[in-house]
């Protein structure tokens, strides 16, 4: 099926509406992908033009259900177990220290996609003997992605490389490797509280509470600066004293000009709320 025509004017209207409602930014460099996915959804709705689809989203979607369908189509969930492992190791170390000192700790995997990140963190916490003392929360804007996360079934590429020898026993404990892919044990999946949250929904985000560590990795690249600043500011407000925020290794928060300090540990950088 050929995509429906998308003029510059209608692209501006649709992309602007998506950003207004969800924070997801689509520039001209992503126009073709945007057109393909929006077109597919519009045709599924029986519409003949993308301008008609814009009017549906703007004026005939009172509960946001159609926008949610579109977000499901637009969001690309490309991740895998133990991704950017050095960061996960440092996050697990910080949480283990907090759990041992205070008796418990809380961590949030924001925009967790299909769940590989929080499940990886859970395995690392188990390796440190503190899994039962750390509350893990994982959220995403996509209900479909969260459903996949809670199934715990992944393709062979969900483990891109053999885990380091010290970690291998823990991966083998929790992950069954089959010829057609990987299956995560139900007990580990149930250690995570899964929530559907739009990071721009302040009330939903605040309802999650305060955290000792937040992982919001490889997410902010999808937001324009104003939306990214709002998201990060909200997350920082939810950091417990001394709490740490991790972003992707290729991401930087310097451009957002927020009251944060960059901290280095073992060659890994993370952010904390700046001291007054």
Secondary structure, DSSP 8 states (H G I E B T S, - for coil): -------HHHHHHHHHHHHHHH-B---GGGHHHHHHHHHHHHHHTT-S-HHHHHHHHHHS-TTSHHHHHHHHHH------TTTTHHHHHHHHHHHHHHHHHHS-EEEEETT-TTTHHHHHHHHHHHHTT-GGGEEEEEEES-HHHHHHHHHTEE-GGGS-S---HHHHHHHHHHEEEETTEEEE-HHHHTTEEEEE--TT-HHHHHTT--EEEEE--S-GGGB-HHHHHHHHHHHHHTEEEEEEEE--TT---GGG--SEEEEEETTEEEEEE---
